[in-house]
Amino acid sequence: MSSPVHTPPLVIATDEALLLISYLKAQNGPLMFYQSGGCCDGSAPMCYPDGEFWLGDRDVLLGEIGGCSFYISASQYEYWKHTQLIIDVAPGPGGSDFSLAGPNGERFITRSRLLEAVE
């Protein structure tokens, strides 16, 4: 008898990212994330007050981190669908003023790992 295949979440957050999310939620209320694939922000995860980013018909709900929905465009999903996105925090300002930042200028970054064939 074969064991069931465990599918890990496609997006997770580090403890540092979860702390920053909690802080930003306390300051701004409910939040949402969008995995950028644009020219200005590279592959930065963008954090917005919930509902302040207009989603397209083809955007994909990748999962949830810290109680916040995490979306990605359909074209970016095709590129990233074999990876697990790991949302982390880095010091310093991000590439734009679009995303919410931490109290000391921290920004969210995306790390990734390829999913194993059995995942």
ZATIKOL-451791 format. One record per atom (N, C-alpha, C): residue number from 0; x, y negated, z negated; residue in one letter; atom name. Coordinates in nm, 4 decimals. Layout:
BEGIN
     i         xx         yy         zz   aa   at
   NUM          X          Y          Z    a   CA
...
# end
This chain:
BEGIN
     i         xx         yy         zz   aa   at
     0     0.0847     0.1175     0.0000    m    N
     0     0.0000     0.0000     0.0000    m   CA
     0     0.0892    -0.1238     0.0000    m    C
     1     0.0652    -0.2136     0.0916    s    N
     1     0.1471    -0.3341     0.0993    s   CA
     1     0.0946    -0.4393     0.0018    s    C
     2     0.1864    -0.5210    -0.0457    s    N
     2     0.1474    -0.6274    -0.1383    s   CA
     2     0.0957    -0.7468    -0.0587    s    C
     3     0.0062    -0.8253    -0.1195    p    N
     3    -0.0484    -0.9411    -0.0472    p   CA
     3     0.0604    -1.0438    -0.0182    p    C
     4     0.0454    -1.1118     0.0933    v    N
     4     0.1409    -1.2153     0.1322    v   CA
     4     0.1071    -1.3425     0.0558    v    C
     5     0.2064    -1.3999    -0.0082    h    N
     5     0.1880    -1.5252    -0.0815    h   CA
     5     0.2241    -1.6412     0.0105    h    C
     6     0.1295    -1.7291     0.0330    t    N
     6     0.1547    -1.8472     0.1141    t   CA
     6     0.1768    -1.9653     0.0203    t    C
     7     0.2983    -2.0202     0.0186    p    N
     7     0.3241    -2.1334    -0.0706    p   CA
     7     0.2554    -2.2594    -0.0182    p    C
     8     0.2341    -2.3565    -0.1059    p    N
     8     0.1784    -2.4830    -0.0574    p   CA
     8     0.2730    -2.5464     0.0441    p    C
     9     0.2167    -2.6154     0.1421    l    N
     9     0.2987    -2.6783     0.2455    l   CA
     9     0.3597    -2.8097     0.2000    l    C
    10     0.3115    -2.8640     0.0877    v    N
    10     0.3710    -2.9844     0.0311    v   CA
    10     0.3711    -2.9701    -0.1204    v    C
    11     0.4866    -3.0007    -0.1814    i    N
    11     0.5011    -3.0006    -0.3265    i   CA
    11     0.5775    -3.1273    -0.3652    i    C
    12     0.5816    -3.1550    -0.4939    a    N
    12     0.6531    -3.2732    -0.5423    a   CA
    12     0.7451    -3.2343    -0.6572    a    C
    13     0.8586    -3.3008    -0.6648    t    N
    13     0.9503    -3.2801    -0.7761    t   CA
    13     0.8919    -3.3448    -0.9014    t    C
    14     0.9488    -3.3109    -1.0156    d    N
    14     0.9043    -3.3725    -1.1408    d   CA
    14     0.9196    -3.5243    -1.1364    d    C
    15     1.0285    -3.5722    -1.0757    e    N
    15     1.0509    -3.7169    -1.0658    e   CA
    15     0.9425    -3.7828    -0.9802    e    C
    16     0.9048    -3.7168    -0.8712    a    N
    16     0.7994    -3.7710    -0.7859    a   CA
    16     0.6660    -3.7716    -0.8597    a    C
    17     0.6380    -3.6659    -0.9352    l    N
    17     0.5130    -3.6607    -1.0108    l   CA
    17     0.5069    -3.7715    -1.1159    l    C
    18     0.6201    -3.8028    -1.1786    l    N
    18     0.6235    -3.9137    -1.2752    l   CA
    18     0.5952    -4.0470    -1.2069    l    C
    19     0.6560    -4.0685    -1.0902    l    N
    19     0.6323    -4.1924    -1.0169    l   CA
    19     0.4871    -4.2006    -0.9692    l    C
    20     0.4317    -4.0894    -0.9260    i    N
    20     0.2909    -4.0877    -0.8853    i   CA
    20     0.2027    -4.1268    -1.0031    i    C
    21     0.2294    -4.0709    -1.1208    s    N
    21     0.1499    -4.1050    -1.2399    s   CA
    21     0.1579    -4.2532    -1.2704    s    C
    22     0.2775    -4.3095    -1.2619    y    N
    22     0.2959    -4.4525    -1.2862    y   CA
    22     0.2158    -4.5350    -1.1852    y    C
    23     0.2295    -4.5007    -1.0575    l    N
    23     0.1611    -4.5768    -0.9520    l   CA
    23     0.0091    -4.5634    -0.9622    l    C
    24    -0.0388    -4.4464    -1.0025    k    N
    24    -0.1830    -4.4289    -1.0216    k   CA
    24    -0.2329    -4.5171    -1.1363    k    C
    25    -0.1547    -4.5284    -1.2429    a    N
    25    -0.1938    -4.6135    -1.3558    a   CA
    25    -0.1997    -4.7601    -1.3140    a    C
    26    -0.1121    -4.7996    -1.2209    q    N
    26    -0.1070    -4.9386    -1.1745    q   CA
    26    -0.2078    -4.9699    -1.0649    q    C
    27    -0.2372    -4.8716    -0.9794    n    N
    27    -0.3139    -4.8962    -0.8565    n   CA
    27    -0.4416    -4.8154    -0.8419    n    C
    28    -0.4684    -4.7234    -0.9319    g    N
    28    -0.5836    -4.6354    -0.9177    g   CA
    28    -0.5499    -4.5171    -0.8281    g    C
    29    -0.6517    -4.4496    -0.7759    p    N
    29    -0.6289    -4.3315    -0.6918    p   CA
    29    -0.5393    -4.3634    -0.5716    p    C
    30    -0.4566    -4.2649    -0.5358    l    N
    30    -0.3597    -4.2823    -0.4269    l   CA
    30    -0.3790    -4.1758    -0.3202    l    C
    31    -0.3191    -4.2004    -0.2057    m    N
    31    -0.3104    -4.1024    -0.0977    m   CA
    31    -0.1708    -4.1135    -0.0356    m    C
    32    -0.1281    -4.0078     0.0298    f    N
    32     0.0012    -4.0065     0.0989    f   CA
    32    -0.0196    -3.9755     0.2456    f    C
    33     0.0715    -4.0297     0.3267    y    N
    33     0.0736    -3.9999     0.4690    y   CA
    33     0.2189    -3.9806     0.5098    y    C
    34     0.2487    -3.8657     0.5688    q    N
    34     0.3849    -3.8379     0.6134    q   CA
    34     0.4116    -3.9142     0.7421    q    C
    35     0.4931    -4.0161     0.7317    s    N
    35     0.5225    -4.1006     0.8466    s   CA
    35     0.6101    -4.0275     0.9466    s    C
    36     0.5875    -4.0569     1.0698    g    N
    36     0.6733    -4.0074     1.1762    g   CA
    36     0.7086    -4.1217     1.2688    g    C
    37     0.6857    -4.2435     1.2197    g    N
    37     0.7034    -4.3622     1.3015    g   CA
    37     0.8468    -4.4100     1.3075    g    C
    38     0.8682    -4.5076     1.3921    c    N
    38     1.0024    -4.5600     1.4149    c   CA
    38     1.0540    -4.6412     1.2964    c    C
    39     0.9677    -4.7121     1.2282    c    N
    39     1.0116    -4.8008     1.1195    c   CA
    39     1.0550    -4.7240     0.9958    c    C
    40     0.9880    -4.6146     0.9677    d    N
    40     1.0104    -4.5450     0.8425    d   CA
    40     1.0701    -4.4062     0.8591    d    C
    41     1.1049    -4.3693     0.9785    g    N
    41     1.1595    -4.2362     0.9985    g   CA
    41     1.0598    -4.1323     0.9518    g    C
    42     1.1024    -4.0465     0.8635    s    N
    42     1.0126    -3.9423     0.8125    s   CA
    42     0.9804    -3.9672     0.6658    s    C
    43     0.9577    -4.0910     0.6293    a    N
    43     0.9275    -4.1255     0.4908    a   CA
    43     0.7825    -4.0934     0.4575    a    C
    44     0.7584    -4.0384     0.3374    p    N
    44     0.6203    -4.0232     0.2938    p   CA
    44     0.5696    -4.1589     0.2456    p    C
    45     0.4589    -4.2014     0.2982    m    N
    45     0.4039    -4.3322     0.2644    m   CA
    45     0.2937    -4.3147     0.1610    m    C
    46     0.2977    -4.3973     0.0557    c    N
    46     0.2012    -4.3912    -0.0530    c   CA
    46     0.1139    -4.5168    -0.0488    c    C
    47    -0.0175    -4.4961    -0.0488    y    N
    47    -0.1130    -4.6062    -0.0397    y   CA
    47    -0.2209    -4.5919    -0.1465    y    C
    48    -0.2827    -4.7023    -0.1871    p    N
    48    -0.4069    -4.6878    -0.2633    p   CA
    48    -0.5049    -4.6074    -0.1777    p    C
    49    -0.5764    -4.5165    -0.2405    d    N
    49    -0.6658    -4.4274    -0.1663    d   CA
    49    -0.7627    -4.5067    -0.0796    d    C
    50    -0.7699    -4.4696     0.0479    g    N
    50    -0.8604    -4.5339     0.1418    g   CA
    50    -0.8029    -4.6536     0.2144    g    C
    51    -0.6821    -4.6978     0.1803    e    N
    51    -0.6240    -4.8149     0.2466    e   CA
    51    -0.5450    -4.7802     0.3722    e    C
    52    -0.5350    -4.6526     0.4047    f    N
    52    -0.4736    -4.6103     0.5304    f   CA
    52    -0.5817    -4.5398     0.6101    f    C
    53    -0.6032    -4.5860     0.7310    w    N
    53    -0.7077    -4.5278     0.8147    w   CA
    53    -0.6564    -4.4002     0.8793    w    C
    54    -0.7225    -4.2911     0.8493    l    N
    54    -0.6853    -4.1623     0.9061    l   CA
    54    -0.7467    -4.1462     1.0437    l    C
    55    -0.6751    -4.0777     1.1311    g    N
    55    -0.7265    -4.0471     1.2637    g   CA
    55    -0.8006    -3.9147     1.2647    g    C
    56    -0.8731    -3.8902     1.3705    d    N
    56    -0.9506    -3.7668     1.3836    d   CA
    56    -0.8627    -3.6419     1.3831    d    C
    57    -0.7386    -3.6568     1.4246    r    N
    57    -0.6502    -3.5403     1.4360    r   CA
    57    -0.5535    -3.5273     1.3194    r    C
    58    -0.5590    -3.6190     1.2227    d    N
    58    -0.4709    -3.6077     1.1074    d   CA
    58    -0.5069    -3.4832     1.0271    d    C
    59    -0.4051    -3.4226     0.9662    v    N
    59    -0.4197    -3.2949     0.8965    v   CA
    59    -0.3990    -3.3170     0.7470    v    C
    60    -0.4896    -3.2645     0.6657    l    N
    60    -0.4704    -3.2638     0.5210    l   CA
    60    -0.3750    -3.1495     0.4900    l    C
    61    -0.2514    -3.1841     0.4553    l    N
    61    -0.1484    -3.0832     0.4326    l   CA
    61    -0.1615    -3.0203     0.2945    l    C
    62    -0.2090    -3.0970     0.1987    g    N
    62    -0.2215    -3.0469     0.0620    g   CA
    62    -0.2424    -3.1619    -0.0331    g    C
    63    -0.2021    -3.1380    -0.1578    e    N
    63    -0.2200    -3.2375    -0.2622    e   CA
    63    -0.0979    -3.2368    -0.3535    e    C
    64    -0.0550    -3.3554    -0.3935    i    N
    64     0.0525    -3.3668    -0.4921    i   CA
    64     0.0089    -3.4664    -0.5988    i    C
    65     0.0253    -3.4291    -0.7238    g    N
    65    -0.0098    -3.5193    -0.8324    g   CA
    65    -0.1542    -3.5657    -0.8289    g    C
    66    -0.2437    -3.4828    -0.7767    g    N
    66    -0.3840    -3.5208    -0.7660    g   CA
    66    -0.4148    -3.6144    -0.6505    g    C
    67    -0.3208    -3.6284    -0.5570    c    N
    67    -0.3361    -3.7195    -0.4422    c   CA
    67    -0.3335    -3.6396    -0.3120    c    C
    68    -0.4251    -3.6709    -0.2226    s    N
    68    -0.4270    -3.6062    -0.0912    s   CA
    68    -0.3018    -3.6449    -0.0135    s    C
    69    -0.2494    -3.5493     0.0637    f    N
    69    -0.1286    -3.5703     0.1435    f   CA
    69    -0.1604    -3.5312     0.2874    f    C
    70    -0.1542    -3.6301     0.3775    y    N
    70    -0.1897    -3.6116     0.5187    y   CA
    70    -0.0668    -3.6226     0.6081    y    C
    71    -0.0834    -3.5677     0.7277    i    N
    71     0.0214    -3.5741     0.8296    i   CA
    71    -0.0490    -3.5761     0.9661    i    C
    72     0.0130    -3.6405     1.0639    s    N
    72    -0.0480    -3.6415     1.1978    s   CA
    72    -0.0409    -3.5027     1.2587    s    C
    73    -0.1296    -3.4749     1.3515    a    N
    73    -0.1320    -3.3442     1.4170    a   CA
    73    -0.0003    -3.3155     1.4884    a    C
    74     0.0574    -3.4157     1.5525    s    N
    74     0.1843    -3.3929     1.6237    s   CA
    74     0.2983    -3.3663     1.5258    s    C
    75     0.3016    -3.4369     1.4144    q    N
    75     0.4038    -3.4111     1.3130    q   CA
    75     0.3814    -3.2743     1.2477    q    C
    76     0.2546    -3.2391     1.2279    y    N
    76     0.2238    -3.1072     1.1707    y   CA
    76     0.2813    -2.9968     1.2595    y    C
    77     0.2677    -3.0090     1.3899    e    N
    77     0.3230    -2.9081     1.4809    e   CA
    77     0.4741    -2.8940     1.4609    e    C
    78     0.5396    -3.0036     1.4337    y    N
    78     0.6841    -3.0030     1.4125    y   CA
    78     0.7203    -2.9429     1.2766    y    C
    79     0.6424    -2.9734     1.1736    w    N
    79     0.6748    -2.9366     1.0347    w   CA
    79     0.6030    -2.8102     0.9863    w    C
    80     0.5160    -2.7474     1.0637    k    N
    80     0.4294    -2.6414     1.0118    k   CA
    80     0.5036    -2.5181     0.9608    k    C
    81     0.6281    -2.5024     0.9936    h    N
    81     0.7066    -2.3882     0.9459    h   CA
    81     0.7944    -2.4255     0.8271    h    C
    82     0.7651    -2.5416     0.7674    t    N
    82     0.8449    -2.5874     0.6539    t   CA
    82     0.7544    -2.6214     0.5367    t    C
    83     0.8166    -2.6246     0.4208    q    N
    83     0.7509    -2.6773     0.3018    q   CA
    83     0.8112    -2.8147     0.2778    q    C
    84     0.7266    -2.9171     0.2727    l    N
    84     0.7739    -3.0516     0.2441    l   CA
    84     0.7868    -3.0665     0.0932    l    C
    85     0.8977    -3.1222     0.0499    i    N
    85     0.9248    -3.1434    -0.0915    i   CA
    85     0.9396    -3.2939    -0.1110    i    C
    86     0.8422    -3.3535    -0.1774    i    N
    86     0.8425    -3.4976    -0.1974    i   CA
    86     0.9239    -3.5282    -0.3221    i    C
    87     1.0211    -3.6160    -0.3059    d    N
    87     1.1139    -3.6504    -0.4125    d   CA
    87     1.1232    -3.8024    -0.4217    d    C
    88     1.2075    -3.8506    -0.5091    v    N
    88     1.2264    -3.9938    -0.5310    v   CA
    88     1.3739    -4.0261    -0.5129    v    C
    89     1.4009    -4.1413    -0.4542    a    N
    89     1.5378    -4.1895    -0.4382    a   CA
    89     1.5438    -4.3359    -0.4820    a    C
    90     1.6586    -4.3792    -0.5273    p    N
    90     1.6720    -4.5198    -0.5658    p   CA
    90     1.6751    -4.6108    -0.4442    p    C
    91     1.6375    -4.7342    -0.4654    g    N
    91     1.6461    -4.8344    -0.3601    g   CA
    91     1.5182    -4.8481    -0.2826    g    C
    92     1.5051    -4.9598    -0.2132    p    N
    92     1.3832    -4.9855    -0.1369    p   CA
    92     1.3737    -4.8950    -0.0150    p    C
    93     1.2494    -4.8723     0.0285    g    N
    93     1.2262    -4.7929     0.1485    g   CA
    93     1.2508    -4.8748     0.2732    g    C
    94     1.2180    -4.8154     0.3867    g    N
    94     1.2422    -4.8801     0.5148    g   CA
    94     1.1401    -4.9854     0.5515    g    C
    95     1.0318    -4.9957     0.4729    s    N
    95     0.9309    -5.0952     0.5055    s   CA
    95     0.8593    -5.1391     0.3793    s    C
    96     0.7716    -5.2332     0.3940    d    N
    96     0.6908    -5.2796     0.2825    d   CA
    96     0.5534    -5.2129     0.2817    d    C
    97     0.5321    -5.1116     0.3629    f    N
    97     0.4009    -5.0495     0.3742    f   CA
    97     0.3680    -4.9614     0.2544    f    C
    98     0.4636    -4.8881     0.2020    s    N
    98     0.4404    -4.7909     0.0965    s   CA
    98     0.4571    -4.8542    -0.0409    s    C
    99     0.3772    -4.8067    -0.1369    l    N
    99     0.3955    -4.8502    -0.2749    l   CA
    99     0.5309    -4.8006    -0.3239    l    C
   100     0.5964    -4.8797    -0.4062    a    N
   100     0.7272    -4.8437    -0.4609    a   CA
   100     0.7206    -4.8435    -0.6121    a    C
   101     0.8212    -4.7838    -0.6741    g    N
   101     0.8283    -4.7770    -0.8187    g   CA
   101     0.8663    -4.9100    -0.8803    g    C
   102     0.8622    -4.9165    -1.0126    p    N
   102     0.8886    -5.0420    -1.0823    p   CA
   102     1.0314    -5.0930    -1.0641    p    C
   103     1.1228    -5.0043    -1.0335    n    N
   103     1.2622    -5.0432    -1.0120    n   CA
   103     1.3033    -5.0265    -0.8668    n    C
   104     1.2048    -5.0274    -0.7778    g    N
   104     1.2333    -5.0169    -0.6351    g   CA
   104     1.2506    -4.8751    -0.5848    g    C
   105     1.2190    -4.7742    -0.6677    e    N
   105     1.2307    -4.6360    -0.6202    e   CA
   105     1.1359    -4.6131    -0.5038    e    C
   106     1.1732    -4.5202    -0.4205    r    N
   106     1.0893    -4.4865    -0.3050    r   CA
   106     1.0759    -4.3358    -0.2955    r    C
   107     0.9711    -4.2938    -0.2296    f    N
   107     0.9514    -4.1510    -0.2044    f   CA
   107     1.0317    -4.1111    -0.0817    f    C
   108     1.0864    -3.9911    -0.0852    i    N
   108     1.1566    -3.9338     0.0299    i   CA
   108     1.1048    -3.7913     0.0514    i    C
   109     1.1240    -3.7411     0.1716    t    N
   109     1.0832    -3.6048     0.2044    t   CA
   109     1.2073    -3.5190     0.2246    t    C
   110     1.2088    -3.4094     0.1526    r    N
   110     1.3068    -3.3036     0.1757    r   CA
   110     1.2251    -3.1877     0.2325    r    C
   111     1.2902    -3.0886     0.2847    s    N
   111     1.2132    -2.9761     0.3377    s   CA
   111     1.2947    -2.8479     0.3286    s    C
   112     1.2232    -2.7390     0.3368    r    N
   112     1.2873    -2.6085     0.3484    r   CA
   112     1.2050    -2.5242     0.4444    r    C
   113     1.2723    -2.4454     0.5243    l    N
   113     1.2028    -2.3558     0.6161    l   CA
   113     1.1330    -2.2456     0.5365    l    C
   114     1.0130    -2.2162     0.5740    l    N
   114     0.9422    -2.1054     0.5113    l   CA
   114     1.0030    -1.9741     0.5576    l    C
   115     1.0079    -1.8788     0.4672    e    N
   115     1.0564    -1.7443     0.5010    e   CA
   115     0.9523    -1.6742     0.5875    e    C
   116     0.9931    -1.5777     0.6649    a    N
   116     0.9007    -1.5059     0.7519    a   CA
   116     0.7879    -1.4400     0.6724    a    C
   117     0.8169    -1.3956     0.5503    v    N
   117     0.7151    -1.3291     0.4687    v   CA
   117     0.6187    -1.4270     0.4041    v    C
   118     0.6510    -1.5541     0.4093    e    N
   118     0.5631    -1.6559     0.3506    e   CA
   118     0.4591    -1.6969     0.4522    e    C
# end
